[in-house]
Amino acid sequence: GDGGGGGDGKSIVVLGGTLAKLVEKLTSNEILHYDSQFQETFFLTLRTFTSPSYFLDLLAQRYNVPDKLLVNMSDEEASSFVVPVHLRVVNVLKYMVDRHWDEF
């Protein structure tokens, strides 16, 4: 599977996308969307499509969820969006330090 669970056995293959959308997928707020293969491939190819410093800037932007995305959400809905994004960004940073520290 795609690491996203769901139990349907279907794989999601990412062939490309804007860097912002790739970072969004990497730090998805959806609990069952973690894809270890995507994450490893992303980091193995990172330097072919961006600089590490620009990627870190995008991670910081992703962590600081803009209010405009939350404006129509209740506090509970906003929290259920923001908290998973924060955790995913922190996990991505931890992964970078653990496995790809020499790239940064």
C-alpha positions in Angstrom: 0.0 0.0 0.0 0.9 3.6 0.2 1.5 3.5 3.9 -1.7 5.4 4.2 -3.6 2.4 5.5 -7.3 2.3 4.7 -7.0 -1.4 4.1 -7.9 -1.2 0.4 -4.5 -2.3 -0.8 -4.3 0.4 -3.4 -1.1 2.3 -3.9 -0.9 6.0 -4.7 2.0 6.9 -7.0 3.2 10.5 -7.1 4.7 11.3 -10.5 5.3 15.0 -9.8 3.9 18.1 -8.5 4.8 21.6 -7.3 7.2 21.7 -4.4 4.5 23.2 -2.2 2.2 20.3 -3.0 4.9 17.7 -2.4 5.6 19.3 1.0 1.9 19.3 1.7 1.7 15.6 0.9 4.8 15.0 3.1 3.2 16.7 6.0 -0.4 15.8 5.4 -2.9 16.4 8.2 -4.7 13.2 7.4 -3.7 10.6 10.0 -3.7 7.7 7.6 -1.7 9.4 4.9 1.8 8.7 6.1 3.8 7.2 3.2 7.3 6.1 4.2 8.3 5.3 0.7 7.3 8.7 -0.6 9.2 10.3 2.3 12.4 8.3 1.5 12.2 9.0 -2.2 11.5 12.7 -1.5 14.7 13.0 0.5 16.8 11.0 -1.8 15.9 13.3 -4.7 15.5 16.6 -2.8 18.6 18.3 -4.2 17.5 17.6 -7.8 14.5 20.0 -7.5 15.3 22.4 -4.7 17.8 23.6 -2.2 17.7 22.3 1.4 17.4 25.9 2.7 14.3 26.6 0.5 12.8 23.3 1.6 13.3 24.3 5.3 11.6 27.6 4.5 8.6 25.7 3.0 8.5 23.4 6.1 8.4 26.5 8.3 5.5 28.0 6.2 3.7 24.7 6.4 4.1 24.6 10.2 2.7 28.1 10.5 -0.7 27.3 9.1 -2.2 30.5 7.6 -5.4 31.8 9.4 -7.1 32.0 6.0 -7.1 28.2 5.9 -8.8 28.0 9.3 -11.3 30.8 9.0 -14.4 28.6 8.3 -13.5 25.9 10.8 -14.6 25.5 14.3 -11.9 25.4 17.0 -12.1 21.6 17.1 -11.8 21.3 13.3 -8.9 23.8 13.2 -7.2 21.8 16.0 -7.7 18.5 14.1 -6.1 20.1 11.1 -3.2 22.0 12.7 -2.0 19.5 15.3 -1.4 16.7 12.8 0.4 19.1 10.5 2.6 20.3 13.3 3.4 16.7 14.3 4.2 15.8 10.7 6.5 18.8 10.2 8.3 17.9 13.4 8.6 14.2 12.3 10.0 15.3 9.0 12.6 17.4 10.7 13.5 14.5 13.0 13.7 12.2 10.0 16.0 14.7 8.3 18.3 14.9 11.3 18.3 11.1 11.8 18.9 10.1 8.2 19.9 13.0 6.0 21.7 15.3 8.3 24.7 15.5 5.9 22.5 17.2 3.3 21.8 20.2 5.4 
